[in-house]
Amino acid sequence: MEHPGEWVGRHVDELDTPVLVVDLERFESNVAAMALYCRRQGVSWRPHSKSHKSPDIARIQLAAGATGLTCAKLSEAEIFVAHGVGDILLANQLASNSRLQQLARLQERGRIIGIVDHAEALAMAMAAGQYTGIDIPLIVDIDIGMHRTGVQPGPGVIELARGVHEGKGVCLLGVMGYEGHVLAEHPASVKERAARQALDHLVEARDQLLADGLPCDIVSAGSTGSYDLAATHDAITEIQAGGAIFMDAMYRDRFHVDDRFSTALSLLTTVTGRHADHIVTDAGFKTLSAFHHQPQVLDREDLEFGYLSAEHGVYRLLEGASGPALGERLRLLPGYGDSTTVLHDHFIAERDGRVERVWPLTARGALT
Ligand SMILES: Cc1ncc(COP(=O)(O)O)c(C=O)c1O
């Protein structure tokens, strides 16, 4: 099997399928648009790396003006640090002494900020900081309505923040919250109200921290589905939006993300079976995900998504359609990009149909 690195210069039509393709022109425009938007609003862009897991893409984001990354896993953060990323928000709480000691030691190579929403996790972080002799920078995670993680808004926030500020082995940088529960709200006025209500919890927390003499330099929030609402909200200092660089069907159709971004990621697949009322492709659920949102067939109107089994994609032929020929290629728009990209080892970046670069998903599989 050829290594995808050898595909540079070829036309995408010559590539073995299934293959994950990035339209460079659209991708670059998406990166520039998010960087510019954040700059104009006076907030930092700290894109979540879960959408790409690629140090090459991280470098492009940083060159465009991103001030750092958001990561979900410590092992992921370690990979990005090894590739020169110096400022990372680790947006998932660690609850293990050994992992927190690793986080403390990672401070020697960059600023890797942890989050905390529980007094016991804070106690573990303090122990790790004191054991290693290296202070761990922390921000307090607040549940602003999604009810996934975070301390409840109110006195508990200040109590935890004071614990971080006064605790040995840790230091307090600010607060974060994730408004994931508002993304699919529609119409725009309803979504705006829901986002405002959620993000107001962060403003209140910031105001209370400052009034109590506690530091609050970072107020972090925002995702692709709400980047504009977060970036224009009082007190927010940085936006975590990641997936906008690719823009998938879910962001566009379910979250109504505006036309500042265009779809840049697609999956090329080959028709390997033809039947009376459906066709079969070489991209099943080990290649393409229908989690959260269905993939869409691009550039043609005669097929409808059916289902994915492990190694087969099934698409229904619409009434009267003759459909694609056996061996023909289809271009699919992933439903939720994150759940498809992690199934692949490489992004194939093309411009005008020619492969220009191959980006490995180096942090794929970094799950710890
Ligand atoms: C903590 C956190 N921040 C930000 C995001 C937004 O990511 P994206 O913009 O890629 O949708 C998510 C998405 O799940 C998240 O969990």
The ligand as an SDF file (V2000), in Angstrom:
LIG
                    3D

 16 16  0  0  0  0  0  0  0  0999 V2000
  -15.3910   22.3020   26.1150 C   0  0  0  0  0  0  0  0  0  0  0  0
  -15.7690   22.5220   24.6910 C   0  0  0  0  0  0  0  0  0  0  0  0
  -15.4160   23.6840   24.1120 N   0  0  0  0  0  0  0  0  0  0  0  0
  -15.7390   23.9570   22.8470 C   0  0  0  0  0  0  0  0  0  0  0  0
  -16.4300   23.0340   22.0760 C   0  0  0  0  0  0  0  0  0  0  0  0
  -16.8250   23.4240   20.6840 C   0  0  0  0  0  0  0  0  0  0  0  0
  -16.2130   22.7360   19.7020 O   0  0  0  0  0  0  0  0  0  0  0  0
  -16.5700   22.9710   18.1870 P   0  0  0  0  0  0  0  0  0  0  0  0
  -16.4350   24.4200   17.9050 O   0  0  0  0  0  0  0  0  0  0  0  0
  -15.5320   22.1670   17.4870 O   0  0  0  0  0  0  0  0  0  0  0  0
  -17.9510   22.4810   17.9390 O   0  0  0  0  0  0  0  0  0  0  0  0
  -16.8130   21.8230   22.6460 C   0  0  0  0  0  0  0  0  0  0  0  0
  -17.5570   20.8480   21.8330 C   0  0  0  0  0  0  0  0  0  0  0  0
  -17.9800   19.8030   22.2090 O   0  0  0  0  0  0  0  0  0  0  0  0
  -16.4680   21.5530   23.9730 C   0  0  0  0  0  0  0  0  0  0  0  0
  -16.8220   20.4050   24.5590 O   0  0  0  0  0  0  0  0  0  0  0  0
  1  2  1  0
  2  3  1  0
  2 15  2  0
  3  4  2  0
  4  5  1  0
  5  6  1  0
  5 12  2  0
  6  7  1  0
  7  8  1  0
  8  9  2  0
  8 10  1  0
  8 11  1  0
 12 13  1  0
 12 15  1  0
 13 14  2  0
 15 16  1  0
M  END
$$$$
